[in-house]
Amino acid sequence: QVQLVESGGGLVQPGGSLRLSCVASGIFFSLNTMGWYRQAPGRQRELVARISSDGIINYVDSVRGRFTISRDNAKNTVYLQMNSLKPEDTAVYYCNALSNVFGSWGQGTHVTVSS
């Protein structure tokens, strides 16, 4: 069974930074494309960044240049460094393998950007 544990969220002022972490188990982590998703109140969950097994990275336009996704296959962990945060980045952030989006999800980590 896939288990995903996200951490690192919190309350930050506009322009601030946070680093999110996600530990995955129950999957062949190193073989999977991993993604960070977010769901803002009243909105659908969206994929904001993904990193393939061989390190190819893609970002949604709204976060490109501000967010950086990375992975540590030895630790089954994917990270999301978020800089220059904006109020519109406020959401619950989740990670998942793209192959598991119709499966289980973690509890997410809350990010609130507010002054």
Secondary structure as GFF3:
##gff-version 3
##sequence-region A 1 115
A	DSSP	beta_strand	3	7	.	.	.	ID=ss1
A	DSSP	beta_strand	10	12	.	.	.	ID=ss2
A	DSSP	beta_strand	18	25	.	.	.	ID=ss3
A	DSSP	three_ten_helix	29	31	.	.	.	ID=ss4
A	DSSP	beta_strand	34	39	.	.	.	ID=ss5
A	DSSP	beta_strand	46	51	.	.	.	ID=ss6
A	DSSP	beta_strand	57	59	.	.	.	ID=ss7
A	DSSP	beta_strand	67	72	.	.	.	ID=ss8
A	DSSP	three_ten_helix	73	75	.	.	.	ID=ss9
A	DSSP	beta_strand	77	82	.	.	.	ID=ss10
A	DSSP	three_ten_helix	87	89	.	.	.	ID=ss11
A	DSSP	beta_strand	91	97	.	.	.	ID=ss12
A	DSSP	three_ten_helix	98	100	.	.	.	ID=ss13
A	DSSP	beta_strand	109	113	.	.	.	ID=ss14
###
